Amino acid sequence: MDPHATGGNEHHAFWADAVADDVLARDPDEPIVIKGGVSPSGVAHLGNFNEIMRGHFVAAVLRERGHGVRQVFTSDDRDPLRKVPRKLANTDGEIVGLGEVDAGALGRNLGKPYTDIPDPFGEADSYAAHFANLLQTDAERLGVPVEMISNTALYEEGTFDPVVRTVLSDVDRAREVLSQYQAKVDDEYVPFNPICSACGKVTETVTAIDLEAETVEYVCTDMEAGESTIEGCGHEGTASFREGKLPWRFEWPGQWDVLGVDFEPFGKDHAEGSWPSGVDIARNVLDVEPPVPMVYEWFTLNGEALSSSAGNIVTVPEILELLEPEVLRYFFALEPKKARDLNLERLDQLVDRFDRFERAYFGAVDDEELTRFAERAYPFVVEEVREDRVRLPFTFAAVLGMVEDEAFREQLARDEGHFDADTPEWAIEDALERVERARTWAERMDNEYNYRLQTELPEVSFDPAIEAALDDLAAYVAEGHDGEAIQSRMYETAREHDIEVSMFFEAGYRLFFDETQGPRLGEFLGELEREFVVDRLRREA
């Protein structure tokens, strides 16, 4: 099956419906199994959620259609640690440097499975468990019911035994199939990696196979890890099928077999390598059908590829300090085959698009295509559909974030017409929750909204010309002009009073922020309660 083809000829407003059709066309047993997977090699970041969220929407559609679904996410935690990551995430999802943890716990254990490496934070059973706990917690934050599965557990419990036996019972066949995709396959290659009983490292040199005893004999040899080499200890020993692992290209189709996987999304990096070999191995070595695939585009962060080593990552807890969960779910609900950028500096644009998407669901947007998409996808994006919900524009919420007093925030929102006498109290509370996120965004980005309105009149003094200009501006504001008009008027007022424009704006910033600079002042004043602005310009309150 072509991994790029998900959906028949029928047009679907929501891509997850097309995928669900493909899955159901195979008449799968229930529960239908949807899988994703990750290697616990570094920080559990937002990029790891591509597969979880893509799978989640397909699972949700299938459940809506009345089918039982099991969404699983495998941690490839029997893989060896090949290099020490530069950054880690603590239990709260905060990114930390190696200087803040027991980095030696990692450095001393290169070549060992992640499940055999101590948690550098000293809390979980292993480094692998720490990583899996982060993903599980993040999934819960986004309301995704996903079942985490440890590869190590699948081996130790014997779940992989039949797959390992099948692969090793005809090594020539396994070599023949894999050699079409991997150049290093030779006559000595055996697709099984024992764990050395002497040093605990994963090794790649198998010298004999005993199918009846379900064991292999091995020599602990060196492992190439990028540009470095992890030295083996030279020990010669025997390992059972449960004391090692299959190489990735066999392990992935092995997961499809033992878990009964019906659908798996994956990044485009797998589409031309691991996927074709996985399909071949599944059909011609394991004698199973591969799942329905879906290739998704990786998203970029701030215009650059996500990279733990380069530090260009963001974790789920970090992004949820800036966005509501439903906005993040909306981001993942968009067409997965289209490349997108998550620009943290312009999160206001993403939130604006979500707000428009939400309005389209309620028929308030004149865009037929968007409305079709919203009508289908919106109920899967929000926890509850509530027509009385109010969304404050994100930049306006950032303006309110300059105000400490919560009652004043609500009053400003009322003055701008966002709340009225009929707005339910729950809707007001929910709407104002966006203010703290927008405020945090302003602080993190240190943008034009990262200022604090002074609720009390600062101690200021101005020369008579500036005082007269402020009084004239107060009279203009009192007439009811909007922020853009106030901004233009400030320039005119400065010229009329023969004062430098910069000095006039500085006076305004001192009055409202007790700073010498700030946001576009006139537009900001247009967002505030008129009486408050007039009194402050007159230095009366």
GILIN-V510551 format. One record per pair of residues at least 12 apart in sequence whose ideal C-beta (glycine too) atoms are under 6 Angstrom apart, sorted by the first residue. I is the first residue (numbers start at 1). J is the second residue. If there is no record, write none. Layout:
BEGIN
i;j
I;J
I;J
END
This chain:
BEGIN
i;j
3;271
3;275
3;293
3;295
4;295
6;18
6;19
6;22
6;294
13;372
13;373
13;376
14;376
14;377
15;335
16;57
16;58
16;61
17;61
19;58
19;294
20;58
20;61
20;62
22;292
23;262
23;263
23;292
28;262
30;68
31;68
31;69
31;70
32;62
32;67
32;69
32;262
33;70
33;259
33;260
33;261
33;262
34;55
34;58
34;59
34;71
34;263
35;72
35;261
35;264
36;51
36;52
36;55
36;73
37;74
39;76
39;79
40;75
40;77
40;114
40;128
40;131
42;85
42;308
43;87
43;89
43;95
43;308
43;313
44;89
44;131
44;134
44;135
45;313
45;315
46;314
46;316
47;306
50;296
51;265
52;73
52;139
52;144
52;146
53;332
54;265
54;296
54;336
55;71
55;265
56;144
57;380
59;71
60;380
71;146
72;147
72;149
73;146
73;148
74;149
74;151
74;255
75;132
75;150
76;151
77;114
77;115
77;128
77;150
77;151
77;152
78;113
78;151
78;152
78;245
80;111
80;202
81;110
81;117
82;225
84;106
84;107
86;309
87;308
89;134
89;315
90;121
93;315
93;317
101;120
101;121
102;120
105;118
105;120
106;120
110;230
111;201
111;223
111;230
112;200
112;201
114;127
114;128
115;128
115;152
116;200
132;148
136;148
138;316
141;316
142;325
155;242
156;242
159;258
161;241
163;254
163;257
164;241
166;286
167;191
167;250
168;209
169;211
171;190
174;191
174;285
175;189
177;280
177;281
177;284
177;285
181;277
190;206
191;247
191;250
192;206
192;216
192;244
193;244
193;245
194;216
194;218
194;239
194;244
195;243
195;244
196;220
196;235
197;237
198;233
198;235
199;233
203;218
203;220
203;221
203;232
205;218
205;219
205;221
206;218
214;240
214;241
215;238
215;240
216;239
217;238
219;236
220;232
220;233
220;234
220;235
249;277
250;281
252;278
253;278
253;281
253;282
253;286
256;291
257;286
257;288
261;291
262;291
263;291
263;292
264;291
265;294
265;296
267;298
268;295
271;295
296;336
297;337
297;339
299;340
299;342
300;341
301;342
302;343
302;344
303;341
321;440
322;347
322;437
322;440
322;441
326;381
326;382
327;351
327;354
329;381
330;354
330;381
333;377
333;381
345;445
347;441
348;394
348;395
351;394
355;391
357;374
360;374
361;374
361;375
361;378
388;424
388;427
389;427
390;427
390;431
392;418
392;431
392;434
394;438
397;434
397;435
397;438
398;438
398;442
398;449
399;527
400;412
400;435
401;435
401;438
401;439
401;442
402;451
402;452
402;453
403;453
405;455
409;435
415;529
448;519
451;513
451;518
453;512
454;514
458;514
460;510
462;507
465;497
465;499
466;499
466;507
468;497
469;493
469;497
469;504
470;537
472;493
473;493
473;537
474;534
474;537
474;538
476;489
477;533
477;534
478;534
482;526
483;522
483;523
483;526
486;522
486;525
486;526
487;522
487;523
490;522
505;521
508;521
511;536
END
